[in-house]
Amino acid sequence: MSKRDLYEVLGVARDANERDIKKAYKRLAMKYHPDRNQGDEESAEKFKEVKYAYEILTDGQKRAAYDQYGHAAFEQGGMGGGGGFGGFGGGADFSDIFGDVFGDIFGGGGGRRQQRAQRGSDLRYNMELTLEEAVRGCSKEIRVPTLVGCDSCDGSGAKKGSSATTCTTCHGAGQVQMRQGFFAVQQTCPHCHGRGQIIKDPCDKCHGEGRVEETKTLSVKIPAGVDTGDRIRLTGEGEAGEFGAPAGDLYVQVHVKEHNIFQRDGNNLHCDVPVSFTMAALGGEVEVPTLDGRVNLKVPAETQTGRMFRMRGKGVTSVRGGMTGDLICRLVVETPVNLSSRQKELLQELEETFGGKAASKHKPKSEGFFKGVKKFFDDLTN
């Protein structure tokens, strides 16, 4: 047998980690395995050499001894390596040889582990709230159709007084092997569906499923300050898991309905406040609604439509904490409608007083607008 350096055999550096060693071994073992090179003695010897190097370098104690003493550590009187390749001849079963290397591909080494019962599914419940409920917080009662653990069999699926038996197809492993060429592919057992056990005498209530359909009534506490898109998680209130496995979670998805006065923007609230054109011109006070009650807003004389007024601290406190937002009021000057003849005459007289050379001082926006329009058309014709 060759006394080549084991790191050289695998083509890895002396400080290679176990992952790099496994990766190199897998590549070389597939290349030189006897099943792929039948009748080729040279490939068979190289395969033995690669396998031997892999076994030594993935064992921490043996690798340390090799690094210190080389091949002498495994010769007669050494660390008990006793024949070097002992039990790894070309006739070894390929699935056993590659179990630890290809476990991530085929679901584990040798198919010995039983598939665990799966955790229950998560559920979602869409909840609509008014703006007042979302801002102040509240408690809501909801009804959720779901799967719950069967109380007759305690979620086992087997009738009381009986129990599940080991699957005779996979012998409790939950998986079976199928050969494809020189690979042994593991698949979920078709008889027990990966559980490793068979229920011969199923529960009459759940028919062996361990779960039954039920509509649960739950009380949900809505924290103050939630907004559309927020989710409230209720741990363990989702579907029950299979055969006693943990239940999933219930996520309450919040949607805040449109309000007829306020619009929410983060922690701020916005609203339009209509005022008469007389108040806008002369000034005065107007009553403004807030979520805490009514307040008076002072309107300065000669206020133009669209002007914003900020009322500090009259907005929303976020569910995530921080400062309370503001209420932002936008004044909208209302044009009077359904005028009587006398009212129309008075307005006409008022309009006439705005005429002449002094008209611009009464209509500051109009003058700027029409100057802009004139410049626009002049630029088009030039």
C-alpha positions in Angstrom: 0.0 0.0 0.0 1.2 3.5 -0.8 2.6 5.6 2.0 1.6 8.9 0.3 0.8 11.9 2.5 -2.9 11.6 3.4 -3.6 15.3 2.8 -2.0 14.9 -0.6 -4.2 11.9 -1.3 -7.3 14.0 -0.8 -5.8 17.1 -2.3 -6.4 19.3 0.7 -4.2 21.6 2.8 -2.9 20.4 6.2 -5.2 22.9 8.0 -8.3 21.9 6.0 -11.5 21.7 8.1 -13.8 18.7 8.2 -16.2 20.1 5.6 -13.4 20.6 3.1 -12.1 17.0 3.7 -15.6 15.6 3.2 -16.1 17.6 0.0 -12.8 16.3 -1.4 -13.6 12.7 -0.3 -17.0 12.8 -2.0 -15.5 14.0 -5.3 -12.7 11.4 -5.3 -14.8 8.5 -4.0 -17.3 9.0 -6.8 -14.5 9.1 -9.3 -12.7 5.9 -8.2 -15.5 3.8 -6.7 -15.4 0.1 -8.1 -19.1 0.3 -9.2 -18.1 3.0 -11.6 -14.8 1.4 -12.7 -15.6 -2.3 -12.8 -12.4 -4.4 -13.6 -10.1 -1.4 -13.0 -7.7 -2.5 -10.3 -5.9 0.8 -10.2 -9.1 2.7 -9.5 -10.0 0.1 -6.8 -6.6 0.8 -5.0 -7.1 4.5 -5.3 -10.5 4.2 -3.8 -9.1 2.3 -0.8 -6.4 4.9 -0.4 -8.9 7.8 -0.5 -11.2 6.0 1.9 -8.4 5.4 4.4 -7.3 9.0 4.2 -10.8 10.1 4.9 -11.3 7.8 7.9 -8.1 9.1 9.5 -8.5 12.8 8.8 -12.1 13.0 10.0 -11.2 11.4 13.4 -9.8 14.1 15.7 -7.7 11.7 17.7 -6.3 9.8 14.7 -5.6 13.0 12.8 -3.6 14.4 15.7 -1.6 11.2 15.9 -1.0 11.2 12.1 0.1 14.9 12.2 2.7 14.0 14.9 3.9 10.6 13.8 2.8 10.1 10.2 1.9 6.6 9.0 4.0 5.1 11.9 1.2 5.9 14.2 -1.0 3.2 12.7 1.5 0.5 12.1 2.0 -2.5 14.5 2.2 -1.1 18.1 0.8 2.2 17.0 -2.7 3.5 17.8 -4.4 0.3 16.8 -5.0 1.0 13.1 -4.1 -2.7 12.7 -4.3 -3.4 9.0 -4.7 0.2 7.9 -7.7 -0.4 5.6 -9.4 -3.0 7.9 -13.1 -3.5 6.7 -13.0 -1.0 3.8 -12.4 -3.3 0.9 -13.9 -2.9 -2.5 -16.8 -5.2 -1.6 -18.2 -2.8 1.0 -21.8 -1.7 0.5 -21.7 1.7 -1.2 -24.7 3.1 0.7 -23.0 2.4 4.0 -19.7 3.9 2.9 -21.4 7.2 1.8 -24.0 7.4 4.5 -22.2 10.2 6.5 -21.1 12.1 3.4 -24.3 12.1 1.5 -26.7 12.3 4.4 -27.6 15.9 3.6 -28.7 14.7 0.1 -30.6 11.6 1.0 -32.1 12.6 4.3 -29.7 11.2 6.9 -27.3 8.4 7.5 -28.9 5.0 6.9 -32.5 6.1 7.3 -32.5 5.3 11.1 -34.3 8.4 12.3 -38.1 8.5 12.4 -39.8 11.5 10.9 -41.1 13.8 13.7 -44.8 14.7 13.8 -45.1 18.2 12.2 -46.0 21.3 14.1 -49.4 22.7 13.3 -49.9 25.3 10.6 -50.0 29.0 11.4 -53.3 30.8 10.8 -54.2 34.4 9.8 -57.3 36.3 10.9 -58.1 39.7 9.2 -59.5 42.2 11.6 -61.1 45.5 10.8 -60.9 48.3 13.3 -62.3 51.8 13.5 -59.7 54.6 13.9 -60.9 55.2 17.4 -60.4 51.5 18.3 -56.9 51.4 16.8 -55.8 54.7 18.5 -57.1 53.9 21.9 -56.8 50.1 22.0 -59.6 47.6 22.8 -60.5 44.0 23.3 -62.2 42.0 20.5 -63.8 38.6 20.5 -63.2 36.5 17.4 -64.2 33.1 16.2 -61.6 31.1 14.3 -62.3 27.7 12.5 -59.2 25.5 13.1 -58.0 22.0 13.9 -57.6 21.2 17.6 -56.2 18.1 19.4 -58.7 15.3 19.8 -59.8 15.2 23.5 -60.9 11.6 23.1 -57.5 10.1 22.2 -55.4 13.0 23.6 -54.1 13.6 20.1 -52.6 10.1 19.6 -55.1 9.1 16.9 -55.5 5.6 18.5 -58.6 4.5 20.3 -58.4 4.6 24.1 -56.9 1.4 25.4 -54.9 0.8 22.2 -51.7 2.3 20.8 -49.8 2.7 17.6 -47.6 -0.2 16.4 -44.2 0.0 14.6 -44.5 0.1 10.8 -43.5 -3.3 9.3 -42.4 -1.7 6.0 -39.8 0.7 7.4 -39.4 -0.9 10.9 -40.1 2.4 12.5 -37.5 4.4 10.5 -40.1 6.4 8.6 -38.0 6.0 5.4 -37.3 3.2 3.0 -34.3 2.8 0.6 -34.5 2.5 -3.2 -31.5 1.7 -5.3 -30.7 3.7 -8.4 -27.5 2.5 -9.9 -24.8 2.7 -7.3 -26.8 5.2 -5.2 -29.2 4.2 -2.4 -32.0 6.9 -2.4 -34.1 7.3 0.8 -37.8 8.1 0.5 -40.6 8.6 2.9 -42.3 5.3 3.8 -45.5 5.0 1.7 -47.1 2.8 4.4 -46.8 5.0 7.5 -46.1 8.3 5.6 -42.9 8.9 7.5 -44.3 8.5 11.0 -42.7 5.1 11.7 -45.9 3.9 13.3 -49.3 2.5 12.2 -52.6 3.0 14.0 -54.5 -0.2 13.6 -57.4 0.8 15.8 -58.1 4.5 15.1 -60.0 6.8 17.4 -63.7 7.0 16.5 -63.9 10.8 17.0 -60.9 11.9 14.9 -60.6 8.7 12.7 -56.9 8.3 13.5 -55.9 11.9 12.6 -55.4 13.0 16.2 -57.1 16.3 15.3 -60.7 17.5 14.8 -62.2 20.6 13.3 -63.5 23.1 15.7 -64.4 26.8 15.9 -62.6 28.5 18.7 -63.7 31.7 20.4 -60.8 33.9 21.4 -60.4 37.3 23.1 -57.8 39.5 21.4 -56.3 42.5 23.2 -55.6 45.2 20.7 -52.8 47.5 21.9 -53.3 51.3 21.5 -51.7 52.8 18.5 -51.9 49.9 16.0 -52.2 50.7 12.3 -53.0 49.0 9.0 -50.5 46.3 8.3 -49.6 45.5 12.0 -49.9 41.9 13.1 -50.7 40.6 16.5 -49.3 37.1 17.2 -51.2 34.7 19.5 -48.8 31.9 20.2 -50.1 28.4 20.1 -53.6 29.4 18.8 -53.1 28.1 15.3 -53.8 24.6 14.1 -52.9 21.7 16.5 -49.9 19.7 15.4 -50.0 16.1 14.2 -50.2 13.4 16.9 -49.5 15.7 19.8 -46.9 18.0 18.1 -47.0 21.7 19.1 -49.7 23.9 17.7 -49.0 26.7 15.2 -49.6 30.4 15.9 -52.5 32.7 15.0 -51.7 36.1 13.4 -54.3 38.8 13.6 -53.8 41.1 10.6 -55.0 44.6 11.4 -56.8 46.9 8.9 -58.1 50.3 10.0 -61.2 51.5 8.2 -61.4 54.9 6.6 -62.6 57.7 8.9 -65.1 60.3 7.7 -63.1 63.2 9.3 -59.5 62.1 9.9 -56.8 60.6 7.7 -53.8 59.0 9.5 -50.2 59.5 8.4 -47.9 57.6 10.8 -48.5 59.3 14.2 -50.1 62.4 12.7 -53.8 63.0 11.9 -55.0 65.2 9.1 -58.4 66.8 8.6 -60.0 69.5 6.5 -61.8 72.4 8.4 -64.3 74.4 6.3 -64.7 78.1 7.1 -66.8 80.8 5.6 -65.1 83.3 3.3 -66.2 86.0 5.8 -64.3 84.4 8.6 -61.3 83.7 6.3 -61.3 87.4 5.5 -62.0 88.9 8.9 -60.7 86.2 11.2 -62.4 84.4 14.1 -62.6 81.1 15.8 -63.8 77.7 14.6 -64.5 74.5 16.5 -62.3 71.6 15.5 -62.9 67.9 16.5 -60.0 65.8 18.0 -60.0 62.3 19.3 -60.0 63.7 22.8 -62.9 66.1 22.3 -63.5 69.5 20.7 -61.0 72.5 20.7 -61.2 76.0 19.3 -58.9 77.0 16.5 -58.1 80.7 16.0 -58.3 81.7 12.4 -56.2 84.9 11.6 -57.7 87.5 9.3 -57.0 87.2 5.6 -56.4 83.5 5.8 -56.2 81.8 2.4 -57.7 78.4 1.6 -55.3 75.5 2.0 -53.4 77.0 5.0 -52.2 74.4 7.5 -52.5 74.7 11.3 -50.7 72.2 13.6 -52.2 71.2 16.9 -49.4 69.7 18.9 -50.0 66.4 20.7 -53.5 65.8 19.3 -52.4 62.9 17.0 -51.6 59.3 17.8 -49.1 57.6 20.1 -47.6 54.7 18.2 -47.9 51.1 19.5 -44.0 51.1 19.3 -43.8 54.1 21.7 -42.3 57.5 21.2 -43.8 60.9 21.0 -47.4 61.5 20.3 -48.2 62.9 16.8 -50.0 66.1 15.9 -53.4 67.0 14.4 -52.8 69.0 11.2 -55.8 71.1 10.1 -56.2 72.3 6.5 -58.5 75.3 6.2 -60.9 75.2 3.2 -62.7 78.4 2.4 -66.3 77.6 1.4 -68.1 79.5 -1.4 -71.6 80.4 -0.4 -74.4 78.7 -2.3 -78.2 79.1 -2.7 -77.9 82.9 -2.5 -80.9 85.2 -2.5 -81.3 88.2 -4.8 -80.3 90.6 -2.1 -77.2 88.5 -1.2 -76.1 88.5 -4.8 -76.5 92.3 -5.0 -74.4 92.7 -1.8 -71.7 90.5 -3.2 -71.7 92.4 -6.5 -71.4 95.7 -4.7 -68.5 94.2 -2.7 -66.8 93.0 -5.8 -67.1 96.5 -7.4 -65.2 97.9 -4.4 -62.3 95.6 -5.2 -61.9 97.1 -8.7 -59.6 99.8 -10.0 -55.9 100.2 -9.4 -56.2 98.9 -5.8 -57.6 95.5 -7.0 -54.2 93.7 -6.7 -53.9 94.4 -3.0 -57.1 92.6 -2.3 -56.3 89.6 -4.5 -52.6 88.8 -4.1 -52.7 85.3 -5.6 -54.8 86.4 -8.6 -52.2 89.0 -9.7 -49.3 86.5 -9.4 -51.3 83.8 -11.3 -52.2 86.0 -14.2 -48.7 87.3 -14.5 -47.5 83.8 -14.7 -50.1 82.9 -17.4 -49.0 85.9 -19.5 -45.4 84.9 -19.3 -46.2 81.4 -20.2 -47.9 82.4 -23.5 -45.3 85.0 -24.3 -42.6 82.3 -24.0 -44.6 80.1 -26.4 -44.8 82.7 -29.1 -41.1 83.7 -28.8 
